[in-house]
Each structure stands twice: as structure tokens, then as C-alpha cells.
Amino acid sequence: MMQTSNQLKKNSLGLWSIIFFVIAAASPLTGVVGAVPVAFFAGNGAGVPGVFVLAGLILLVFSFGYVAMSRHIVNAGAFYSYIAIGLGRKCGVAGLKVALLAYATIQLSVAAMFGFFAQMFVQEHFQINLPWWAYSLAMLVTVMVLGVQKVELGGRLLGVLMLMEICVVLLTDMGLLAHRPASSLEFSSFLPSVATHGAMGVALIFAIGSFVGFEATAIYSEECRNPEKAIPRATLLAVILITVFFAFTTWVFVQSCGAAQVAALASKDPGHFVFQLAHQALGQWAVEAMSVLLITSLFAATQAFHNTMSRYLFVMGREGFMWSGLATIHKIHGTPYVASTIQTAVMLLAVLVAAVARLDPMLSVFPFMSAISTMSILLLQGAVSVAVFMFFLRNPRLGVSVWSARIAPVLATVCMFGALAKVIQNLDVMSGSSSPLIFLLPYLVFGVALLGYLLAVLLNRFFPERYARLGQLVESLD
């Protein structure tokens, strides 16, 4: 079927395809292998499972207002669309710039990690020694091809990879539980006194970071079937599934290691902590499977973030804020292929720059890029919460409950900006870097937001017709 030049393919995604994109972006295995051990020893030890529940509750609170607004805003811009309508076009453009920063940096961080683990795996098993960036470049090109060809294919691929990585983790969980008598299991990790013990704020940062990519539900609203129902359901289901997965898995790790010893054991060798548990539970085959699936998990996450950023660029081109060619849709596949191609070119260039500069993928590229993306996402989520509150304040006739229109957005605003403050205070812990440059990163994030706002002001003054086209979003205010 032929597509118009600036209209995404309708009815191409179902509920579970959207959920797959969101959970794939969260990259469950990457979170378990990379973030969970650090949360144990740098955070609050045995209280980590309770912190994941708390993070899930915070995002559920955020979701009530978010999905309430999604029933009235059907647009691929997601956070940008919500901020533009709730807080004005200038703030919307600022949010759009921050979103682009977030998804560019998170793609680079994941691409660097992919290159590192792919190089290590291939060298160990096949004695082929290629540089990490060669694997990163090949992966980015493959992601672009899948993103351009057919978004449904991407959804199916992400679904298969996601299910495989979740299965190997859950099998490890079951194996660990099988080694312990039921009478020895205890649930103190979920008690408030334990969950709030120690450096709970640090653990909360890693927990909330495990939900990055959360907005992918609304981004696909123009392409999914029955978006008024599918987007709210996908959002809530994704949050619940991610919460249950991480809370259960970390609880099993506490049961296996012991509440008093889990932090110490995780600190001895964080990079191999989960692999050692997998070997203990299932044997060497689980370690090998987990090693492969970690690589495919990173690939799946990159695919999800690539699709997200492509749709942001698509909206920017469609609304006249950037080159209009970005809004060109593939005539056969109905995907924003120009936006996909251009963002891939930028990612490839960034990886090549890192390679020429001889930056270490795990000590330099990953910590700095992930810190920027986490701060950017939290800033966006806080701004969206304010936008939701203002939107329903101006539209009382929509009949949304007081909880979704007033209470939940206020609570979410406090939580998101509070989490952002915690990230800024603990950037050295979160990034694993002691470089003083790490504490300059918040100025970059807020500077990009300010730049976006000032650009909108200039556009309004010197190009009023183009500015007037901004924010002409697809709305259904029944």
C-alpha cells in the first residue's frame, strides 16, 4: 500500500509489538548484568528488590496522567507533543531537543557496550581480534536496515530476542530457588525499613534507569491499531512487567547470596556476579547463553532507540523545525527512512570519532553517554508531568478523574525532579567515572533545553509562519 509522504503507516503495530519495543529498550538482561550488581553494593544491598517496586510505583503514578493524555493526543512526537500542548510550543521545542540528546547518547552508550562484549565473545570463541568499534558500526547499519524495511519485522525480532533473554534470567532464578528449601525464603527485602536502608537513592537511580525507553508506547500511537486503548494498556503492562521481572530477579539473588552477604559478593566482581550465579544455578551452558543474549539484548535495545529517535526526527521535519525531508515516508514500508538513514550516519560518525580518539568503550563512552541520557529522560518525564497537569487544568470538560488529572501528575513531578537531583548528586557513582568532567554534564543537558527554547523564540520572531506550524498536532478532544 502506498503511503503519503509525511504519514506513518497506520495499523501496522499491535499491543504486544509496542510492549516488546518498550521492554527491549529497557534491555532486561543488560540491566540485570550491568546495573543490578552496582545497585547491590553501591546502593542498599538486600533492599534493592523493594527499590525496584518503588521505582515501578513511581512510574505507574506517572503513567496515569501520561496515558490519560494519550487518549487525546495521537502523535509520533510523544513527550514533545505533550509538552508542546501542555506548556506551549517553546517548551515543546526545548523538550524535543532534550529528547534528541537523550536518544542519541543512549544509542552511543549501548553501541559502545555492544562493541565491547561482541569483541570479547568473538575473540574468546573464534580467535578473531577485531576492534570494538567495528562491531558497533556493523550493528548500527543492521539496525538501520531493519528500521527502514519494516517496523513489524523489528517488533517481531525484538520480541523473540526479549523473550530469550528473559527466559535465561528466569531459568537462572528458578535454578537458584531450587537449591534453597522453601522454609528458608524470606521477604524482608520488600519491607520499607529494609528498602530505605543505606544508599537507597543510589539504588533508586539504577532502578529507574532500568525503565529508560518508557515513552516508546506513545511514540507508536500513529502506527498502532486502536491507539486510544492500545497505548494506555501497553504503557501500564510494560511498567508492571518490567517491575515484576527486576523485583523478582533481585529478590532471588538476595535469597541465593544471603541478605547480609549480597552487597559484598556483588562488589568483589560486579562484571561477573550474575554469570557466577547462572553457573551455580544451571551450569556453564547458561553462562554461554547469557553471554550471547547479552549481545543480542544490546542489539534489541539499539533497535528500539533507533526507532524512537527516527520518529522524533520525523516530527521535527513534518512540523518545519528541521529539514522537511526528514518527514519523508518510505512508499512501500511506511517507515521514516530518511530520518533513520540520517541518524545512523550521525551515530556512525560518532563511533568513528571515539575510535580515532582511542576512547575506551566501557570506561569513557558508556558512562558519559548513559549519564547524559538518564538525566535527559528524567528531565523530560518531569516536564511531561507538569504538562499533563496544565493540559487537564485547561480542559476540564474532558472528564478525567482528579487522580489522573491532578494528584498523579503532581506526585510524578516531585518524584521525577527528585530523582534527577539524586542523579546529579551521584554522577560519579552512577557513571563509574571519577573524572571531574562528569559533573559538567548537567550543564550540557539543561543547556540543550535552553538552546531549544531560544531557537523557538527566534523562530517566532523571524519566521512566524514556520513557528505557527509548530504544534499542529493530531488531536481528538471529544
Beta strands, then each sheet from edge to edge (+ up, - down):
end
